[in-house]
Amino acid sequence: MRKDQEFVARVVYVIIPAYNCQNYLEDSVTSALAQTNINAQVVIVDDGFTDETAQLIDSMTDGNEKIHVLHKANGGVSSARNKGIQYVLSISKDSDYIAFLDADDAWDKNFFDQAILDVIDKGTDLIGF
């Protein structure tokens, strides 16, 4: 099995903190799920939004087992990420990875290609960019 094929079998949990982002969140989630060389699972952390983001999330998650939603009182992006990390650590296997994506950003479909292969080849624990 090629290393890139080996990695696709593993899961990358993409944590997306969400606060009043109804105009951007769908593009963000779609870009995470469209990655070509990873098995992406999206964790949306509701940071106490007050707009129509809840309805958008309901429509995206209907029947989609790759999207997980957590709710919390507003505490800022760091506390939302931390809640996402705690959740992922409670459900994931040792071979899973975590990535962060802001709700108003989107990734190119090949965003992870070389970076993830480097993780596998070199045994890297953390990539920052």
Buried (B, 14 or more C-beta within 10 A) or exposed (E): EEEBEEBBEBBBBBBBBBBBBBEBBBBBBBBBBBBEBBBBBBBBBBBBBEEEBBEBBEEBBEEEEBBBBBBBEEBEBEBBBBBBBEBBEEEBEEEBBBBBBBBEEBBEBEBBBEBBBEBEEEEEEEEEE
